[in-house]
Amino acid sequence: MLGRLGRLVPPSLRCLTYSTNHTAAGNPSRRSAWRWSAVVGTSLMAGVGGGLLVYQPTAEDLRAAYLTPVRLGRDVYTAATTVIDYKLSLGSLTGAAREVALRECHQRGANRLLALCFANGGVYTKLGQHIGQLELDRGNCPPALPSCPALLRTRTRAAPLPSARRPAQDHLLPEEYVLTMREHLLDRCPVSPPEEVRRTFEQDLGAPPEKHFAYFSPEPIASASLAQVHEARDHTGRRLAVKVQHAGLRESCAADVATISALVAAVRWIFPDFDYGWLVDEIKENLPRELDFRHEASNAERCRANLQRSAQHGAWHAGRVHVPQIDYRTSSNRILTMEFIDGVGVTDTTALARLGLSRREVMMLVAETFNEMIFAHGYVHCDPHAANMLVRKVDGHAQLVLLDHGLYKSYTDSFRLAYAALWRSLIFADEAGIRRYSASMNAGDAYDIFASILTQRSWDQILEARSDHLAVQRTPQTRQVAQQYMATYSREITGLLQRMPRPLLLLLKTNDCLRSIDFALGEPVNTFVITARECSAALARERLRGAPGPLVRLAVAWERLQVEGRMLGFELLLWYRGFRARLRLGSRIKDAAPIMATELPPRPQHRAGGPADA
């Protein structure tokens, strides 16, 4: 049936077709399949139309939607065929056969979504990159199944769905979707042709690039989902990086977001477990600001001012974090010109070694910078993935360069301090504090799952009294238990994400990105140590600001001493474990030396250009 449906699709949509074999066992009848097709198509079209009218009813947005029927057709066809594929392929299958069929459906669905992202570009590419940045076993989900009686009693309040309705997975999106988007979208983005770049300059700045710069490279040196970067030089010879937005994004943004929102809602109506409206809500809220480069310039200026203020107060990273200067004379809402920075990727360990920079120093710099943004400034760069950071060597030390300031979030003092108090409770295994401050984040009775999401630890690990209870642990056993965790509590976790304050979701994304950098660098630093110190310092500053008497100062000093003592013990324990591991490795190498020294038989000799001797 799907093959016939594919032949009915116009040529412009056939890039999204696929082929698959369906077994007769357990599949609906042909009439049932066509009924599903009609229901899905009708509901999606109705949802899309309603979404467009409700979300952005302006004439400009409706006209943009009318001018992009092919994009809308791709959306509907992709969603409909994916839903039908799941219905036909899974049917009444159970057990291992269902698991195999489900994985195959996930991969076909991921391939269709990838083709849709490439075909439509813009917002779709951004959505695909969001999916690709999710961490499989260390990003949005806890790594271990809580096993202590306290958690088991808590979780009995919301029994899991039967396995027939809840596919097992070890993260919020199936890994086939995450890995497919990561492999093909994170480093492959559309490139606007030179004539479109020239047209953008003429529309925004009144003249083509060569009128504004002594040199402007027609070919971009980098491209992302929303813009591409060109190298240029001004008339004084200064090197510049010019960020130019892809054409047509602003016009299609509202229609695309409304369409995606309607599609997700329609699919959720058919598959109740598919509830990712929170992800669409984040894109809907933040994308308009990301498309205004004047907003990005303002973010960069405020970030630089915050870092300079911290440097004046003796921050550890003083002078070691750089935000490129903006050239406002050649900038607009779609063009952003800034100083050109030569640097290496923050996760390029080979380049870092070539510069003589240690991975530990780099990761400490990254962790210190972003923890200070969160707990001290309350103004946070919320897209800190590796592509948005460079490292260069200045005065013998690493200097971190922050790029792409389009996505920032400002946090109130009350939220910032509650978040700091929550982290302090997590670090000191204070269950009462965890309950209290999780409630302020709308976690409710799911405070244990919320704590696991934040720390990537199970509830029983969080409550352990040992100083290393938050140490990084990655073993096959923890990953296996993580799969069980997500299979059991995926609906509760999704519901938790739905009711969390929107600003908190961006902090979770920021934590994911920073954790990814830490793992890419080989985990040189346990970032919980830095988090502990920064959140403790934030709470101490607030107490001293409110009542700076001698008793308060003494209490604050004692609390800081407790934190430092716990962190010192933690670091000493980690050092001791690493030392023992190196000793064991050296012993194994020594034991293997006699085997390695065994004389091997001579290799056959070859003549140059001829066969080997007999």
C-alpha positions as CSV (number, residue, x, y, z in Angstrom):
1,M,0.0,0.0,0.0
2,L,2.8,2.4,0.9
3,G,4.4,1.7,-2.5
4,R,1.2,2.8,-4.3
5,L,1.0,5.8,-2.0
6,G,4.5,6.7,-3.0
7,R,3.6,6.6,-6.7
8,L,0.8,9.1,-6.1
9,V,3.3,11.6,-4.6
10,P,4.4,14.4,-6.9
11,P,8.1,14.3,-8.1
12,S,9.0,17.2,-5.8
13,L,8.1,15.0,-2.8
14,R,9.6,11.7,-3.9
15,C,12.9,12.4,-2.1
16,L,11.1,11.4,1.0
17,T,9.9,7.9,-0.1
18,Y,11.3,4.7,1.2
19,S,11.0,1.0,0.6
20,T,10.3,-1.7,3.2
21,N,9.0,-5.2,3.4
22,H,6.0,-5.8,5.7
23,T,5.0,-9.2,6.9
24,A,1.4,-10.2,6.7
25,A,1.3,-11.4,10.3
26,G,-0.3,-8.9,12.6
27,N,-0.7,-6.1,10.0
28,P,-4.1,-4.4,9.5
29,S,-6.1,-5.0,6.4
30,R,-5.7,-2.9,3.3
31,R,-8.9,-1.1,4.0
32,S,-7.8,-0.3,7.5
33,A,-4.5,1.0,6.2
34,W,-6.2,3.3,3.8
35,R,-8.5,4.5,6.5
36,W,-5.5,5.3,8.7
37,S,-4.0,7.2,5.7
38,A,-7.2,9.3,5.3
39,V,-7.4,10.0,9.0
40,V,-3.8,11.0,9.3
41,G,-3.8,13.1,6.2
42,T,-7.0,14.9,7.1
43,S,-6.1,15.5,10.7
44,L,-2.6,16.8,9.8
45,M,-4.0,19.2,7.1
46,A,-6.7,20.4,9.5
47,G,-4.1,20.8,12.3
48,V,-1.7,22.7,10.0
49,G,-4.4,25.1,8.8
50,G,-5.7,25.7,12.3
51,G,-2.1,26.1,13.6
52,L,-1.3,28.7,11.0
53,L,-4.4,30.7,11.8
54,V,-4.0,30.6,15.6
55,Y,-0.2,31.0,15.8
56,Q,0.5,33.9,13.4
57,P,-2.7,35.2,11.7
58,T,-1.0,38.1,9.9
59,A,-1.4,38.5,6.2
60,E,2.4,38.3,5.7
61,D,2.6,34.9,7.4
62,L,-0.5,33.5,5.6
63,R,1.0,34.7,2.3
64,A,4.3,32.9,3.1
65,A,2.4,29.7,3.9
66,Y,0.5,30.0,0.6
67,L,3.7,30.4,-1.3
68,T,5.2,27.3,0.1
69,P,2.8,24.5,-0.7
70,V,5.5,22.1,-1.6
71,R,7.1,22.5,1.8
72,L,3.7,21.8,3.5
73,G,3.2,18.8,1.2
74,R,6.5,17.4,2.3
75,D,5.6,17.8,5.9
76,V,2.2,16.1,5.6
77,Y,3.5,13.3,3.5
78,T,6.5,12.6,5.8
79,A,4.3,12.5,8.9
80,A,1.6,10.5,7.3
81,T,3.8,7.8,5.8
82,T,5.8,7.6,9.1
83,V,2.6,7.1,11.2
84,I,1.3,4.5,8.7
85,D,4.7,2.7,8.7
86,Y,4.5,2.3,12.5
87,K,0.9,1.0,12.4
88,L,1.5,-1.4,9.5
89,S,4.9,-2.7,10.7
90,L,4.1,-3.2,14.4
91,G,0.5,-4.4,14.2
92,S,0.1,-6.9,17.0
93,L,3.7,-8.0,17.2
94,T,5.1,-8.7,20.6
95,G,8.3,-9.6,22.3
96,A,11.6,-9.7,20.4
97,A,9.8,-9.5,17.0
98,R,8.3,-6.2,18.0
99,E,11.6,-4.8,19.2
100,V,13.3,-5.6,15.9
101,A,10.4,-4.2,13.9
102,L,10.3,-1.1,16.1
103,R,14.1,-0.4,15.6
104,E,13.6,-0.7,11.8
105,C,10.6,1.7,11.9
106,H,12.7,4.1,13.9
107,Q,15.5,4.1,11.3
108,R,13.1,4.5,8.4
109,G,11.4,7.4,10.2
110,A,14.8,9.0,10.9
111,N,15.7,8.7,7.3
112,R,12.5,10.4,6.2
113,L,13.0,13.2,8.8
114,L,16.6,13.7,7.6
115,A,15.4,14.0,4.0
116,L,12.7,16.5,5.1
117,C,15.3,18.6,7.0
118,F,17.6,18.7,3.9
119,A,14.7,19.5,1.6
120,N,13.1,22.3,3.6
121,G,16.2,23.7,5.4
122,G,16.0,26.6,7.8
123,V,13.9,25.8,10.8
124,Y,13.9,22.1,9.9
125,T,17.6,22.0,9.9
126,K,17.6,23.7,13.3
127,L,15.2,21.1,14.7
128,G,17.3,18.3,13.3
129,Q,20.4,19.7,15.0
130,H,18.5,20.0,18.3
131,I,17.7,16.3,18.0
132,G,21.3,15.5,17.0
133,Q,22.7,17.3,20.1
134,L,20.7,15.1,22.5
135,E,23.0,12.8,24.5
136,L,22.1,9.1,24.3
137,D,23.1,8.0,27.8
138,R,24.4,11.2,29.5
139,G,22.3,14.0,28.1
140,N,18.6,14.2,29.0
141,C,18.3,11.0,31.0
142,P,19.7,9.5,34.1
143,P,22.3,6.8,33.6
144,A,21.2,4.3,36.2
145,L,18.0,2.8,37.5
146,P,17.3,3.9,41.1
147,S,17.0,0.9,43.2
148,C,16.7,2.1,46.8
149,P,13.3,1.5,48.6
150,A,12.6,5.2,48.9
151,L,12.6,5.6,45.1
152,L,10.6,2.4,44.6
153,R,7.9,3.7,47.0
154,T,7.9,7.0,45.2
155,R,7.4,5.5,41.8
156,T,4.5,3.3,42.8
157,R,2.4,6.4,42.7
158,A,2.5,6.4,38.9
159,A,2.6,2.8,37.6
160,P,4.3,2.4,34.2
161,L,2.3,1.7,31.1
162,P,2.2,-1.9,29.8
163,S,5.2,-2.7,27.7
164,A,3.0,-3.2,24.6
165,R,2.3,0.5,24.6
166,R,5.7,1.7,25.7
167,P,8.6,0.9,23.4
168,A,11.8,0.5,25.3
169,Q,14.4,3.1,24.7
170,D,17.3,4.6,26.8
171,H,16.6,8.3,26.1
172,L,13.8,10.7,25.3
173,L,14.1,10.1,21.5
174,P,15.0,6.8,19.9
175,E,18.7,6.6,19.2
176,E,18.1,6.0,15.5
177,Y,16.7,9.6,15.2
178,V,19.5,11.1,17.4
179,L,22.4,9.3,15.6
180,T,21.0,9.9,12.1
181,M,20.6,13.7,12.8
182,R,24.0,13.9,14.5
183,E,25.8,12.1,11.7
184,H,24.3,14.1,8.8
185,L,23.2,17.5,10.1
186,L,25.7,18.8,12.7
187,D,28.4,19.4,10.2
188,R,26.4,19.6,6.9
189,C,24.3,22.7,6.5
190,P,23.0,24.6,3.5
191,V,25.1,27.2,1.8
192,S,23.5,30.3,0.2
193,P,24.8,31.2,-3.3
194,P,26.8,34.4,-3.7
195,E,23.9,36.2,-5.5
196,E,21.7,35.7,-2.4
197,V,24.4,37.0,-0.1
198,R,24.8,40.0,-2.4
199,R,21.0,40.6,-2.4
200,T,20.9,40.5,1.4
201,F,23.7,43.2,1.6
202,E,21.8,45.4,-0.9
203,Q,18.5,45.1,0.9
204,D,19.9,45.6,4.4
205,L,23.0,47.9,3.9
206,G,22.1,49.5,0.6
207,A,25.2,48.3,-1.3
208,P,26.9,45.0,-2.2
209,P,29.7,43.6,0.0
210,E,32.6,45.0,-2.1
211,K,31.3,48.5,-1.3
212,H,31.7,47.9,2.4
213,F,34.9,45.9,2.5
214,A,38.3,46.0,0.9
215,Y,38.0,42.2,0.5
216,F,35.0,39.9,0.9
217,S,35.3,36.1,0.2
218,P,32.4,35.0,-2.0
219,E,32.7,31.5,-0.5
220,P,31.7,31.0,3.1
221,I,34.3,29.5,5.6
222,A,31.5,28.0,7.7
223,S,27.8,27.4,7.4
224,A,25.1,26.7,10.0
225,S,21.3,26.1,9.9
226,L,20.5,29.9,10.0
227,A,23.5,31.6,8.6
228,Q,26.9,31.3,7.0
229,V,30.2,33.1,7.8
230,H,32.4,34.9,5.2
231,E,35.9,36.2,5.8
232,A,36.5,39.9,5.0
233,R,38.9,42.8,5.5
234,D,38.0,46.4,6.1
235,H,39.9,49.3,4.5
236,T,42.5,49.3,7.3
237,G,43.4,45.7,6.6
238,R,41.7,44.3,9.8
239,R,40.3,40.8,9.4
240,L,36.6,40.4,9.9
241,A,34.1,37.6,10.1
242,V,30.8,38.4,8.5
243,K,27.8,36.3,9.4
244,V,25.0,36.4,6.8
245,Q,21.6,35.0,7.3
246,H,20.2,32.5,4.8
247,A,17.6,34.1,2.5
248,G,13.9,33.5,3.1
249,L,14.2,32.3,6.7
250,R,12.4,35.3,8.3
251,E,9.5,35.0,5.8
252,S,9.0,31.2,6.3
253,C,9.8,31.1,10.0
254,A,6.3,31.5,11.4
255,A,4.7,29.2,8.9
256,D,7.3,26.5,9.4
257,V,7.1,26.6,13.2
258,A,3.3,26.5,13.1
259,T,3.4,23.5,10.7
260,I,5.9,21.6,12.8
261,S,3.8,22.3,15.9
262,A,0.6,21.0,14.2
263,L,2.3,17.9,13.0
264,V,3.6,17.1,16.4
265,A,0.2,17.6,17.9
266,A,-1.5,15.4,15.3
267,V,1.0,12.6,15.8
268,R,0.6,12.9,19.6
269,W,-3.1,12.4,19.1
270,I,-2.5,9.1,17.3
271,F,0.5,8.0,19.5
272,P,-0.2,9.4,23.1
273,D,3.4,8.5,24.2
274,F,4.8,10.9,21.5
275,D,4.6,14.1,23.5
276,Y,7.5,16.4,22.4
277,G,5.5,19.7,22.3
278,W,8.0,21.1,24.8
279,L,10.8,20.9,22.1
280,V,8.6,22.7,19.6
281,D,7.7,25.3,22.2
282,E,11.3,26.1,22.8
283,I,12.0,26.6,19.1
284,K,8.8,28.7,18.7
285,E,9.9,31.0,21.6
286,N,13.6,31.3,20.8
287,L,13.9,31.2,17.0
288,P,12.6,34.8,16.3
289,R,15.3,36.2,18.6
290,E,18.0,34.0,17.0
291,L,16.9,35.4,13.6
292,D,17.5,39.0,14.7
293,F,21.3,39.6,14.7
294,R,20.9,42.9,16.4
295,H,19.7,40.9,19.4
296,E,22.7,38.7,19.1
297,A,25.0,41.7,19.1
298,S,23.3,43.0,22.3
299,N,23.8,39.6,23.9
300,A,27.5,39.6,23.1
301,E,28.0,43.1,24.6
302,R,26.2,42.1,27.8
303,C,28.2,38.9,28.1
304,R,31.5,40.8,27.7
305,A,30.5,43.3,30.3
306,N,29.6,40.6,32.8
307,L,32.9,38.8,32.3
308,Q,34.8,42.0,32.6
309,R,33.0,42.8,35.9
310,S,34.0,39.4,37.2
311,A,37.6,39.9,36.2
312,Q,37.7,43.1,38.2
313,H,36.7,41.1,41.3
314,G,39.5,38.7,40.8
315,A,37.8,35.8,39.0
316,W,40.0,32.9,38.1
317,H,39.3,33.3,34.4
318,A,40.2,37.0,34.3
319,G,41.4,37.9,30.8
320,R,41.0,34.3,29.7
321,V,37.5,34.5,28.1
322,H,37.1,36.6,24.9
323,V,33.9,37.8,23.1
324,P,34.6,39.1,19.6
325,Q,34.1,42.9,19.1
326,I,31.1,43.8,16.9
327,D,31.4,46.2,13.9
328,Y,28.0,48.0,13.9
329,R,28.8,50.0,10.8
330,T,28.3,46.9,8.6
331,S,25.8,45.0,10.7
332,S,22.0,44.7,10.5
333,N,19.3,42.3,11.6
334,R,20.5,39.8,9.0
335,I,24.2,40.7,8.8
336,L,26.6,40.6,11.8
337,T,30.2,41.7,11.3
338,M,32.8,41.0,14.1
339,E,36.5,40.7,14.6
340,F,38.1,37.5,13.1
341,I,39.6,35.1,15.6
342,D,42.1,32.5,14.8
343,G,41.7,29.5,17.1
344,V,41.2,25.8,17.3
345,G,38.1,23.8,18.2
346,V,37.5,23.3,21.9
347,T,37.3,19.5,21.5
348,D,40.2,19.3,19.0
349,T,42.6,17.4,21.3
350,T,45.3,17.1,18.6
351,A,45.3,20.9,18.0
352,L,45.3,21.6,21.7
353,A,48.3,19.4,22.2
354,R,50.1,21.1,19.3
355,L,49.6,24.4,21.1
356,G,50.9,23.0,24.4
357,L,47.5,23.4,26.1
358,S,46.2,20.7,28.5
359,R,42.7,19.4,28.2
360,R,42.2,19.8,31.9
361,E,43.0,23.6,31.7
362,V,40.6,24.0,28.8
363,M,37.7,22.1,30.4
364,M,38.2,24.0,33.7
365,L,38.0,27.3,31.8
366,V,34.8,26.2,30.1
367,A,33.2,24.9,33.3
368,E,34.2,28.0,35.3
369,T,32.9,30.4,32.7
370,F,29.4,28.8,32.3
371,N,28.9,28.1,36.0
372,E,29.6,31.7,36.7
373,M,27.1,32.7,34.0
374,I,24.5,30.5,35.7
375,F,25.1,31.2,39.4
376,A,26.6,34.7,39.4
377,H,25.4,36.6,36.3
378,G,22.0,35.0,35.8
379,Y,22.5,35.6,32.1
380,V,23.5,32.4,30.2
381,H,24.8,31.5,26.8
382,C,22.4,28.6,26.1
383,D,24.0,27.1,23.0
384,P,27.5,26.2,24.2
385,H,28.2,23.3,21.9
386,A,31.7,22.7,20.6
387,A,31.2,24.6,17.3
388,N,30.5,27.8,19.2
389,M,33.8,27.9,21.1
390,L,37.4,28.4,20.0
391,V,40.6,28.1,22.0
392,R,43.8,30.1,21.4
393,K,47.0,30.5,23.3
394,V,47.5,33.9,24.9
395,D,50.5,34.6,27.2
396,G,51.2,30.9,27.6
397,H,47.6,30.1,28.7
398,A,44.4,28.9,27.1
399,Q,41.9,31.6,26.2
400,L,38.3,30.7,25.5
401,V,36.5,32.5,22.6
402,L,32.7,32.5,22.8
403,L,30.9,32.6,19.5
404,D,27.2,32.6,18.3
405,H,25.4,34.7,21.0
406,G,22.0,34.3,19.5
407,L,20.5,32.2,22.3
408,Y,20.7,33.6,25.8
409,K,18.4,33.4,28.7
410,S,18.1,35.9,31.6
411,Y,17.2,34.4,35.0
412,T,15.7,36.2,37.9
413,D,17.6,36.3,41.2
414,S,14.9,34.1,42.9
415,F,15.3,31.4,40.2
416,R,19.1,31.6,40.1
417,L,19.3,31.3,43.9
418,A,16.8,28.5,44.1
419,Y,18.7,26.6,41.4
420,A,22.0,27.2,43.3
421,A,20.3,25.9,46.5
422,L,19.1,22.8,44.7
423,W,22.6,22.0,43.5
424,R,24.0,22.5,46.9
425,S,21.4,20.1,48.3
426,L,22.3,17.6,45.6
427,I,26.0,17.8,46.4
428,F,25.5,17.4,50.1
429,A,22.9,14.6,49.7
430,D,20.3,16.8,51.5
431,E,17.0,15.0,50.7
432,A,14.8,17.7,52.3
433,G,16.5,20.4,50.4
434,I,16.2,18.5,47.1
435,R,12.4,18.1,47.7
436,R,12.0,21.7,48.6
437,Y,13.9,23.3,45.7
438,S,12.6,20.8,43.2
439,A,9.1,21.8,44.1
440,S,10.0,25.4,43.1
441,M,10.9,24.0,39.7
442,N,7.4,22.3,39.3
443,A,8.9,18.9,39.7
444,G,6.3,17.9,42.3
445,D,6.4,14.3,43.4
446,A,8.9,13.5,40.6
447,Y,11.7,15.3,42.5
448,D,13.8,12.1,42.5
449,I,13.6,11.8,38.7
450,F,14.3,15.5,38.4
451,A,17.4,15.1,40.6
452,S,18.6,12.2,38.4
453,I,18.1,14.2,35.2
454,L,20.3,17.0,36.7
455,T,23.1,14.9,38.0
456,Q,23.0,11.9,35.7
457,R,22.9,9.7,38.9
458,S,20.4,7.4,40.4
459,W,18.5,8.4,43.4
460,D,20.3,6.0,45.7
461,Q,23.7,7.4,44.4
462,I,22.5,11.0,45.1
463,L,21.7,10.2,48.7
464,E,25.0,8.4,49.4
465,A,27.1,10.0,52.1
466,R,30.4,9.4,50.3
467,S,32.1,12.5,49.0
468,D,32.4,11.0,45.6
469,H,28.7,10.1,45.2
470,L,28.5,12.3,42.1
471,A,31.7,11.0,40.5
472,V,31.6,10.2,36.8
473,Q,30.8,6.5,36.3
474,R,30.3,5.1,32.8
475,T,30.2,1.3,32.6
476,P,28.2,-1.2,30.5
477,Q,26.2,-1.9,33.6
478,T,25.1,1.7,34.1
479,R,24.1,1.9,30.5
480,Q,22.0,-1.3,30.6
481,V,20.2,0.0,33.7
482,A,19.6,3.3,32.0
483,Q,17.7,1.5,29.3
484,Q,15.5,-0.1,31.9
485,Y,15.0,3.3,33.5
486,M,13.8,5.1,30.3
487,A,11.6,2.1,29.3
488,T,9.8,2.4,32.7
489,Y,9.7,6.2,33.3
490,S,9.8,7.8,29.8
491,R,6.2,9.1,30.1
492,E,6.9,10.6,33.5
493,I,10.1,12.2,32.3
494,T,8.3,13.7,29.3
495,G,5.6,15.0,31.5
496,L,8.2,16.5,33.8
497,L,9.8,18.3,30.9
498,Q,6.3,19.6,29.9
499,R,5.6,21.3,33.2
500,M,9.1,22.6,34.0
501,P,9.7,26.3,33.6
502,R,10.9,27.1,30.1
503,P,14.1,28.8,31.3
504,L,15.0,25.6,33.1
505,L,14.8,23.6,29.9
506,L,17.5,25.8,28.4
507,L,19.7,25.2,31.4
508,L,19.3,21.4,30.9
509,K,20.4,21.9,27.3
510,T,23.4,23.9,28.4
511,N,24.4,21.2,30.9
512,D,24.1,18.6,28.1
513,C,26.4,20.6,25.8
514,L,29.0,21.2,28.5
515,R,28.9,17.5,29.5
516,S,29.4,16.6,25.8
517,I,32.5,18.7,25.7
518,D,33.8,17.2,28.9
519,F,33.4,13.7,27.5
520,A,35.0,14.7,24.2
521,L,38.0,15.9,26.0
522,G,38.3,12.6,27.9
523,E,36.7,13.8,31.1
524,P,39.7,15.7,32.4
525,V,37.6,17.5,35.1
526,N,34.7,16.4,37.2
527,T,32.5,19.5,36.6
528,F,30.5,18.8,39.8
529,V,33.4,20.2,41.8
530,I,33.3,23.5,40.0
531,T,29.5,23.6,40.2
532,A,29.7,23.0,43.9
533,R,32.0,25.9,44.4
534,E,30.1,28.3,42.2
535,C,26.6,27.6,43.7
536,S,28.1,27.9,47.2
537,A,29.7,31.2,46.4
538,A,26.4,32.5,44.9
539,L,24.5,31.6,48.1
540,A,27.2,33.1,50.3
541,R,27.1,36.4,48.4
542,E,23.4,36.6,48.8
543,R,23.5,36.0,52.6
544,L,26.2,38.6,53.1
545,R,24.3,41.1,51.0
546,G,21.2,40.7,53.2
547,A,22.7,40.7,56.7
548,P,26.5,41.2,56.7
549,G,26.9,40.9,60.5
550,P,29.8,39.0,62.1
551,L,27.7,36.0,63.0
552,V,26.4,35.7,59.4
553,R,30.0,36.1,58.1
554,L,31.1,33.3,60.4
555,A,28.3,31.0,59.3
556,V,29.0,31.7,55.7
557,A,32.7,31.1,56.2
558,W,31.9,27.8,57.9
559,E,29.7,26.7,55.0
560,R,32.3,27.6,52.5
561,L,34.9,25.6,54.5
562,Q,32.6,22.6,54.5
563,V,32.2,22.8,50.7
564,E,35.9,23.2,50.1
565,G,36.7,20.3,52.5
566,R,34.2,18.0,50.8
567,M,35.5,19.0,47.3
568,L,39.1,18.5,48.4
569,G,38.3,15.0,49.7
570,F,36.5,14.3,46.5
571,E,39.5,15.4,44.3
572,L,42.0,13.5,46.5
573,L,39.9,10.3,46.1
574,L,39.7,10.8,42.3
575,W,43.5,11.3,42.2
576,Y,44.0,8.1,44.3
577,R,41.8,6.1,42.0
578,G,43.6,7.4,39.0
579,F,47.0,6.6,40.6
580,R,45.9,3.1,41.3
581,A,44.6,2.7,37.7
582,R,48.0,3.8,36.4
583,L,49.8,1.4,38.7
584,R,47.6,-1.5,37.4
585,L,48.2,-0.4,33.8
586,G,52.0,-0.3,34.4
587,S,51.9,-3.8,36.0
588,R,50.0,-5.2,33.0
589,I,52.6,-3.7,30.6
590,K,55.4,-5.1,32.6
591,D,53.8,-8.6,32.6
592,A,53.3,-8.3,28.9
593,A,56.9,-7.3,28.2
594,P,58.3,-10.9,27.9
595,I,55.6,-11.8,25.4
596,M,56.3,-8.7,23.4
597,A,60.1,-9.5,23.4
598,T,59.5,-13.0,22.0
599,E,61.4,-13.3,18.7
600,L,59.1,-13.3,15.8
601,P,59.7,-15.3,12.6
602,P,61.4,-13.2,9.8
603,R,59.1,-11.5,7.4
604,P,59.4,-12.4,3.7
605,Q,61.6,-10.0,1.7
606,H,60.3,-8.3,-1.4
607,R,62.2,-6.9,-4.3
608,A,61.3,-3.4,-5.4
609,G,58.7,-3.8,-8.1
610,G,58.8,-7.6,-8.2
611,P,57.2,-10.6,-6.5
612,A,58.4,-11.9,-3.1
613,D,61.3,-14.4,-3.1
614,A,60.3,-18.0,-2.9
